[in-house]
Amino acid sequence: MSIRGLLAGIYVRLFRPSPIPHLVSRGLTVGRNLSMLEGAWIDSSHCHHITIGDDVTLSRGVRVLAHDASTKRHLSYTRIGKVDIGDRTFIGAGSIILPGVRIGRDVIVGAGSVVTRDIPDRSVAHGNPARVTGTLDDFLERKRQEMERAPSFGEEYTGRQGVTPEMRREMNERMTERVGYVV
């Protein structure tokens, strides 16, 4: 790991503590190995309605809502809803999960999606509103085939390992079909 990466990790742990312990104390149910990236946010006022399974990733800027106050002014009540996110689910950057939905196990939600209804196990969904576009198995098979054609890069090509400007140039040159894969 590079010195820069090490210092960045220390800074984050010291000055931006995880909100998860506070949310759990307020009723959030969360499994093991939640990866909540920068800017991801869980509804703290109604987190007791939210359950997150094991090995879940909430990418940058994801919003998980368990309440909708659009009805408050007109009906004097705020709509609330349970949110369940299953094990081994990946929620793409900038997605919004609305109250009252269940996202199954082994699901991929594409970046920028707005999840307004349930998504079944082993599905891929994206869009606004998010719609199921296929199965996880079909998606992974397409990506395996793509990996056979695209260049792959090891751990040394990551920011946490101190990728150099020369290595970045090499990566861009080798990605002739505009994509590649990194560990």
N, C-alpha and C positions, 0 to 999 in steps of 0.2 A: 504494500500500500504506500502511496506517496505521502510525503509530509503534509502537503496541502489537503489531501483527502482525510488524513488522520485529524488534522486541526479542525477541519469543517465538521467532522463527526463529533468531536469534543464540544465544539461551540453549540451545535444543535442540542446535545444532551444537557449542557449546562444552562443555556438561555432559552430554549424552546422545549420545555418538558412535554412529554406526551399527555394529551388530554384524556387518554383512556382511563387511568385510575379514577379521575374525577367523575367521568361519565358512568363508570361501573358503580361508584358510590351512590350515584343518582338512579341506578336501576338498569343500565345497559347490560345486556347479556352478550358476552363475546367469548369466542373460543380461542384456541391456541394459534399463535403465529399470524396475528393480524398485521398486515403491512399497510399502514396508512401514510401515504406520501404527502409531501408539502401541500398545504392548502386544502386538503380533504377535510370535510366538516360533517359532524354528526349532530343532529338536532338535540341540543342539551336540555331544552325545556320539556321534551317528551321522550327522552332516550329510554325510558322504562318500557316503551312500546317497541323497541328495536332489539332484534336478535341477529347476531353475526356469527357464522360458523367458524370452523377451523380453516387455516390456510387461505384466508381471503385477502385480496389486494384491492384497496381503494386508491386509485391513481390520483395524480395531482388534480386538485380542484373539484373532486367529487363531492356532491351534497346528498346527504341522506336525511329526508324529512319524515317526521311522524305526525306533523300537524299542518293544517291548511287554514289560515285565518281569513280567507276570502269571504267567508260567510258571516264573520263576526259582526260587522257593521249592520248588515241587513237582517240577520236572524238571531243576533245576540249569542251565537254559539260558534265555536271554532271546531271544524271537522278534525278528528284525530283518526289514526289508523295504524295498525301493527305493520311492521316491516320485518321480513325474515329474509336473510341472505344466507344461502346454503354454503356448505363446505367447498373448498377449492374453486371459488368463484373469483373472477377478475372483472372489476368495474373500470372501464376506460376513462381516461382523463376528461374532466369537465362534465361528466354525466350527472344527472339528477335522478334520484330515486324518490318517488312520491309516496305519500302515506297509503297504507292498505295493500301493498304489493308483497308477493312472495317471489323471490328469485331462487330458483332451485340450486341443486348441487352441480358442480362441474359446468358452470355457465361462463360464457364470455359476453360481456356487454361492451359494445364498441364505443369509442370515444365520442363525447358530445351527445350521447343518447339521453332521452327523457323517458324513464320507465314509469308507465302509467297503469300497467296491468301485469299480471303474473307471467313469469317466464319459466317454462318447465325445465326439469333436470336435463343436463347434457345438451344444452342448446346454445346457439350463437344468436344474439339479437343486437340490433342497432337502429338508430333513427330517432326522429321526433314526430310522433311517439315511437318508442322502440317496438320493433316487430321482430319476431323470430324469423331468421333468414336461412336457417339450416341446423344441422346437428353438429355437436362438438366433434364427432368422429370424422365427418366429411370435411370440416374445417381443418382439422389436424392433418388429414391425408393430403389436402391441397398444399398445406404449408410444408409437409415432408417432401413432396415433389418439387416445390419451389426451392427448398434447401439443397436439393441435388444439383440445381443449376446455379444457385447464388453462392457467392463467397461466404465463408464462415471465419470468424475472428475469435481468438481466445481471450482469456481474462486479461492478458497484458494490453489489450486494446480498449480497456475501460478507463474512465476517469479515476476510479478508485485505485487503479494500478499505475497511474501516471502516464497515460497515452501521450506520446510526443506529437509535435506538429507534423513530423515526417510520417508517422504512423497514420495520422488522420488523412493526410494526402493519399497515402497508399490505399486506405479503405475506400475513399471516394473514387480513385482510379479503377479499383477492382470491381466496383459495383456498376458494371456495364448495363445491367437491366434495372438500375436505380435502387435496388434493394440488396441487402445482405443480412447476415445473422451474427450476433455477438453473444458470448456466454453471459 
